[in-house]
Amino acid sequence: MNLMNLLFILVSSLIS
């Protein structure tokens, strides 16, 4: 997993 991937998932979770 990449740092970007983790950040993207985190942001997606917050938006959801």
PQR file with spaces between the fields and no chain letter, atoms N, CA, C, O and H, PARSE charges and radii, in Angstrom:
ATOM       1  N    MET     1       0.847   -1.207    0.000 -0.4000 1.5000
ATOM       2  CA   MET     1       0.000    0.000    0.000 -0.0000 2.0000
ATOM       3  C    MET     1       0.879    1.251    0.000  0.5500 1.7000
ATOM       4  O    MET     1       1.938    1.287    0.627 -0.5500 1.4000
ATOM       5  N    ASN     2       0.419    2.263   -0.710 -0.4000 1.5000
ATOM       6  CA   ASN     2       1.179    3.506   -0.778 -0.0000 2.0000
ATOM       7  C    ASN     2       0.637    4.525    0.210  0.5500 1.7000
ATOM       8  O    ASN     2      -0.507    4.419    0.652 -0.5500 1.4000
ATOM       9  H    ASN     2      -0.442    2.233   -1.219  0.4000 1.0000
ATOM      10  N    LEU     3       1.441    5.495    0.552 -0.4000 1.5000
ATOM      11  CA   LEU     3       0.984    6.541    1.473 -0.0000 2.0000
ATOM      12  C    LEU     3      -0.202    7.280    0.857  0.5500 1.7000
ATOM      13  O    LEU     3      -1.156    7.634    1.549 -0.5500 1.4000
ATOM      14  H    LEU     3       2.370    5.581    0.193  0.4000 1.0000
ATOM      15  N    MET     4      -0.126    7.505   -0.450 -0.4000 1.5000
ATOM      16  CA   MET     4      -1.215    8.196   -1.151 -0.0000 2.0000
ATOM      17  C    MET     4      -2.498    7.386   -1.036  0.5500 1.7000
ATOM      18  O    MET     4      -3.573    7.938   -0.798 -0.5500 1.4000
ATOM      19  H    MET     4       0.649    7.218   -1.013  0.4000 1.0000
ATOM      20  N    ASN     5      -2.379    6.072   -1.205 -0.4000 1.5000
ATOM      21  CA   ASN     5      -3.558    5.199   -1.115 -0.0000 2.0000
ATOM      22  C    ASN     5      -4.194    5.336    0.258  0.5500 1.7000
ATOM      23  O    ASN     5      -5.414    5.453    0.377 -0.5500 1.4000
ATOM      24  H    ASN     5      -1.506    5.623   -1.398  0.4000 1.0000
ATOM      25  N    LEU     6      -3.370    5.320    1.287 -0.4000 1.5000
ATOM      26  CA   LEU     6      -3.884    5.437    2.659 -0.0000 2.0000
ATOM      27  C    LEU     6      -4.594    6.775    2.839  0.5500 1.7000
ATOM      28  O    LEU     6      -5.682    6.838    3.410 -0.5500 1.4000
ATOM      29  H    LEU     6      -2.379    5.225    1.190  0.4000 1.0000
ATOM      30  N    LEU     7      -3.978    7.829    2.353 -0.4000 1.5000
ATOM      31  CA   LEU     7      -4.593    9.157    2.473 -0.0000 2.0000
ATOM      32  C    LEU     7      -5.920    9.200    1.729  0.5500 1.7000
ATOM      33  O    LEU     7      -6.900    9.750    2.231 -0.5500 1.4000
ATOM      34  H    LEU     7      -3.094    7.779    1.889  0.4000 1.0000
ATOM      35  N    PHE     8      -5.950    8.629    0.549 -0.4000 1.5000
ATOM      36  CA   PHE     8      -7.175    8.624   -0.251 -0.0000 2.0000
ATOM      37  C    PHE     8      -8.291    7.878    0.474  0.5500 1.7000
ATOM      38  O    PHE     8      -9.431    8.342    0.513 -0.5500 1.4000
ATOM      39  H    PHE     8      -5.154    8.182    0.142  0.4000 1.0000
ATOM      40  N    ILE     9      -7.966    6.741    1.040 -0.4000 1.5000
ATOM      41  CA   ILE     9      -8.954    5.938    1.779 -0.0000 2.0000
ATOM      42  C    ILE     9      -9.449    6.724    2.992  0.5500 1.7000
ATOM      43  O    ILE     9     -10.644    6.740    3.287 -0.5500 1.4000
ATOM      44  H    ILE     9      -7.040    6.364    1.009  0.4000 1.0000
ATOM      45  N    LEU    10      -8.532    7.363    3.678 -0.4000 1.5000
ATOM      46  CA   LEU    10      -8.914    8.144    4.862 -0.0000 2.0000
ATOM      47  C    LEU    10      -9.874    9.261    4.477  0.5500 1.7000
ATOM      48  O    LEU    10     -10.902    9.446    5.128 -0.5500 1.4000
ATOM      49  H    LEU    10      -7.561    7.350    3.438  0.4000 1.0000
ATOM      50  N    VAL    11      -9.557    9.991    3.448 -0.4000 1.5000
ATOM      51  CA   VAL    11     -10.421   11.087    2.987 -0.0000 2.0000
ATOM      52  C    VAL    11     -11.775   10.541    2.550  0.5500 1.7000
ATOM      53  O    VAL    11     -12.813   11.125    2.862 -0.5500 1.4000
ATOM      54  H    VAL    11      -8.722    9.841    2.918  0.4000 1.0000
ATOM      55  N    SER    12     -11.767    9.442    1.841 -0.4000 1.5000
ATOM      56  CA   SER    12     -13.024    8.835    1.373 -0.0000 2.0000
ATOM      57  C    SER    12     -13.897    8.461    2.563  0.5500 1.7000
ATOM      58  O    SER    12     -15.109    8.678    2.543 -0.5500 1.4000
ATOM      59  H    SER    12     -10.924    8.968    1.587  0.4000 1.0000
ATOM      60  N    SER    13     -13.288    7.904    3.587 -0.4000 1.5000
ATOM      61  CA   SER    13     -14.042    7.506    4.781 -0.0000 2.0000
ATOM      62  C    SER    13     -14.665    8.738    5.434  0.5500 1.7000
ATOM      63  O    SER    13     -15.816    8.706    5.871 -0.5500 1.4000
ATOM      64  H    SER    13     -12.304    7.728    3.603  0.4000 1.0000
ATOM      65  N    LEU    14     -13.906    9.802    5.494 -0.4000 1.5000
ATOM      66  CA   LEU    14     -14.425   11.030    6.122 -0.0000 2.0000
ATOM      67  C    LEU    14     -15.580   11.598    5.307  0.5500 1.7000
ATOM      68  O    LEU    14     -16.575   12.054    5.871 -0.5500 1.4000
ATOM      69  H    LEU    14     -12.972    9.828    5.139  0.4000 1.0000
ATOM      70  N    ILE    15     -15.454   11.573    4.006 -0.4000 1.5000
ATOM      71  CA   ILE    15     -16.498   12.118    3.124 -0.0000 2.0000
ATOM      72  C    ILE    15     -17.774   11.286    3.224  0.5500 1.7000
ATOM      73  O    ILE    15     -18.879   11.827    3.242 -0.5500 1.4000
ATOM      74  H    ILE    15     -14.646   11.203    3.547  0.4000 1.0000
ATOM      75  N    SER    16     -17.611    9.978    3.289 -0.4000 1.5000
ATOM      76  CA   SER    16     -18.779    9.086    3.346 -0.0000 2.0000
ATOM      77  C    SER    16     -19.648    9.409    4.553  0.5500 1.7000
ATOM      78  O    SER    16     -20.674    8.762    4.766 -0.5500 1.4000
ATOM      79  H    SER    16     -16.713    9.538    3.275  0.4000 1.0000
